[in-house]
């Protein structure tokens, strides 16, 4: 901590007693002030504990100072559950262990920071899984999954998290450590360890208090609770009431009306859970308001061996909902709804577009139901599909059926479905899909009525909504389009919330079917459950947390829904003149505000985003963390803040920690580790291109502070390379000198790319194409490194293109400007772009393909030029610009004499994977006779100049070691390593000693 941060007395004590990290600094507080919800709350500080003792000390010290405390996992809460005014405890950096797996008894012990997707990945080797599967599983931590009582698409099979938590270790509000698990009726519960202070209450006393609350309000719990078992609203006192009433002679007699609706394995598991008295399920859905879970024992399920999907397309959303009860009789494992608006949005997103082949012949149905069957064999799932087909025919349901048995097609369906939130929030308009009624649950037989009446509510309030859902359990994810930055929009939100609550109560539903209450819905719980049940909730809260310090304002005693809004009528940003147009969002601020906080950038494997987060596990170095800081850097003070400044006569520059002068260095530090990989443009469907934001911010930073010499030189490398190449022996000697690298702040360990004795320009000047009739003409954009450092790549491309029957044109050239853009000099990059567009646009207007060798150059032509110089010229070039490999995959005839079978390990460049994919290069290499395996990697870690810079060298290696470098070392000596990116090839060579080749080089060997 800085000296200023140490001044807070709580910060001082925490620093002395916590082995983990204690952060009361401005950027950390800002970064943790939001989650995936509409809300923002500035915390006092953040603690990243390493041990349970750290958590105990943190809670005890917060209690001593009267400071609230909020536990946090991945921060993917959609209702504001994981933000608060006191100390945030983030478990995901250190307390993320899988402690034990008992495969025989299907049980796992885990720490709260373990990401659910990582847990299931490790359980797969035992043939097991945790049943609840929220769409956020790749970034949601177990602590948050428990806190929200999360579930997912397969809840009719596995129930909710509360059904699958066998035992928990919990730190209570005074710092006491308590363990709760299943008990016999006369057994004293658990054990307690206290640190420094006596326990709040003994485990047996808490158990007795909870039992008394449940008994005292048993009638209201049974009659006034929502009539749906899929519920994350309120507390799970219905579980406790059922435990107290459980009779082994007649197990089902204890069930409430809602839980009696469960079927199959879901019902069986719930009955097992309530067969013994156990307070553990009470903490599921409690959002950390009763105690902080520091360890959990989870019930596991066998992974199904076989699955099949049936895409069931209805022309009407209401007809689809009306069919759900009948479809459930076919005994599926899941029924998911994908609405028409969702489909239309997904078709426009690069991340989804290539995964919609299963919709090719079905147009855009307004109500598409994905029905899944699982089983131990192919015959078993085929029987399920047959049952559905017979049912549809017998009931004369108005739908088309498309069965999918192939695993890749099924994976595509689930991928698109689980992108639901990101697909909807990709809408680029002032009105955003807000989560006020995100996951209302209603009885399935009333789904159609709910949809009709909810649409009427939207229409009455002048808006519309997007639907997707866990239809099998009666849970609809519905987001109305509302602009919360206007008073009218806030009024719309309030009206829709009130009217939806009335409708929900009338239909016997719950306002939350899986995401919880948080700041968004907690204020509705008294109206939803009725006065007596709400009093029971307050009594429960007071028994565990009498001072109200654990995640206050959630579940009970909440403020109204429009308090703490991230965007409200007072929200405004400072005007900022930019070199980039930010054409998709209208402004720098518009792109920053596209970040919805869902935390997709925090996933730990699969895809590319976000390499620096994966290596550091730091929220500050996620796309979301950077966007949070940028948003506050841009924000103007509110009217209240301005009024306070006038009263206090305080200059703006000294008033608020939100002011840009305070945040300038903080934002610079957060952006410093952004590798500009562009993965966030597509893997985050909100399309927050942090590489553009970084470049623009650095331009303003340098305008205030001056451009560093290294940044200026690296940015202008394209201008210096021709001169350096002409003095190649001398320049190469200088590049190898340690003093030279140190003078520029480059890593002494690195070997800088040498200049070739014969540049591509010299070779091209002497080159004469073979006399043959050309089948096509192409323009080859030869980048700086392919001209002066690695001309063999461009030469190979010319040979292969000519062998394919092409005429190659090499237009006049300047560097594409990527180094300038990466080094925060977009205005200079724009001038180089202007020259290149003048050469390339006439070719593009004649529909001549413009081919690039270097992926980062191609991304300039296809994407960045359109923001540097918007207009017809850049749009025309973007339309025809392609990679050499993609073009050749369509135009190079199969090589009949190729020796099939030589193995290639392929690494895709980040920009390639983000903007146009690796399918073309795989197809080209396969057609040339190679056996291609593509490594599922994030960024290689080099990222242009990033990995050469001395301060980034270690992180560059750590990123490479996440997946790429171990895969290269594991490849046998006969396997060719192939990567289109110059930086990627340099990184591989440097850390493994293995040569790496451009795809056209290995194809040239076969031509």
ABEGO torsion letter per residue (X at the ends): XBAAAAABAAAAAAAAABABBBBABAAAAAAAABBABABBBBBABBBBBABAAAAAAAAAAAAAAGBBBBBBBAGABAAGAABBABBBBBAAAABABBABBBAAAGBBBBBAABBAAAAAAAAAAAGBBBABBBAAAAABBAAAAAAAGBBEAAAAAAEBAAAABABBBBBBAAGBBBBBBBBBAABBBEBBBBBGBBBABBAAAAAAAAAAAAAAAAAAAAAABBABABBABEBBAAAAAAAAABBAABAAAABBAAAAABBEAAAAAAAAAAABBBAAAAABGAGGAAEBBABBBBBBBBBBABBBBBBBBBABAAAAAAAAAAAAAAGBABBBBBBAAAAAAAAABAAAAAAAAAAAAAEBBABBBBBBBBEABAAAAAAAAAAAAAAAAAAGBBBBBBBBABAAAAAAAAAAAAAAAAAAAABBBABBBBAAAAABBBBAAAAAAAAAAAAAAAAAAGBBBBBBBBAAAGBBBBBBBBBAABAAAAAAAAAAAAAAAAAAAAAGBBABAAAEAEAAAAAAAAAAAEAAAAAAAAAAAAAABAAGABGBGBGBGBBBAABGBABBAABBBBBBBBABAGAAAGBAAAAAAABAGAGAAABABEEAOBAAAAAAGBAAABAAAAAAAAAAAABBBBAAAAAAAAAAGBBAAAABAABAAAAAAAAAAAAAABAGAGAAAAABAAGBBAAAAAAAAAAAAAAAAEBBAAAAAAAAAAAAAAAAAAAAAAAAAAAABAAAAAAAGBBAABBBBBBBABBAAAAAAABBBBBBBBABBBBBBBBAAAAAABAAAAAAAAAAAAAAGBBBBBBBBBBAGAAAAAAGBAAAAAAAAAAAAAAAAAAAAAGBBBBBABAAAAAAAAAAAAAABBEAAAAAAAAABBBAAAAAAAABBBBAABBBGBBBBBBBBAAAAAAAEAAAAAAAAAAAGBBBBBBBBBBAGAGEAAAABAAAAAAAAAAAAAAAAAAAAABBAABBBBBABAAAAAAAAAAAGBBBBBAAAAAAAAX
